[in-house]
Amino acid sequence: MVNRVIAMVDKAEYKRRQYPPGTKVSSRAFGKDRRLPITSRWKQE
């Protein structure tokens, strides 16, 4: 189940990686690492 969810997230991020980079929100915002969401009322807790 966990592997399936990870695969689904990776597939969803495939198209995002093709877009030009946006505003940097953290040190991991650029590159191959997972991008932190900047929409949908996301809050770091």
C-alpha positions as CSV (number, residue, x, y, z in Angstrom):
1,M,0.0,0.0,0.0
2,V,2.8,2.5,0.9
3,N,4.7,1.7,-2.2
4,R,1.6,2.2,-4.3
5,V,1.0,5.7,-2.7
6,I,4.7,6.6,-3.3
7,A,4.4,5.6,-6.9
8,M,1.2,7.6,-7.4
9,V,2.9,10.7,-5.9
10,D,5.9,10.3,-8.1
11,K,3.7,10.0,-11.2
12,A,1.8,13.2,-10.2
13,E,5.0,15.1,-9.7
14,Y,6.3,14.1,-13.2
15,K,4.4,16.9,-14.9
16,R,5.3,19.4,-12.2
17,R,9.0,18.8,-12.9
18,Q,8.4,19.9,-16.5
19,Y,7.2,23.3,-15.5
20,P,9.7,26.2,-14.8
21,P,10.6,26.5,-11.1
22,G,8.4,28.7,-9.0
23,T,9.1,30.6,-5.8
24,K,11.6,28.8,-3.5
25,V,9.8,27.9,-0.3
26,S,12.6,25.8,1.3
27,S,16.0,24.5,0.6
28,R,14.4,21.4,-1.0
29,A,12.1,23.4,-3.3
30,F,14.3,22.9,-6.4
31,G,15.9,19.8,-7.9
32,K,14.8,16.2,-7.7
33,D,13.6,16.3,-4.1
34,R,9.9,16.4,-3.4
35,R,8.5,19.9,-3.6
36,L,6.6,21.4,-0.7
37,P,3.1,22.4,-1.7
38,I,2.6,26.2,-1.9
39,T,-1.2,26.1,-2.5
40,S,-4.2,24.4,-0.8
41,R,-3.8,26.3,2.5
42,W,-0.7,24.2,3.4
43,K,0.8,24.9,6.8
44,Q,4.0,23.5,8.3
45,E,3.3,22.2,11.7
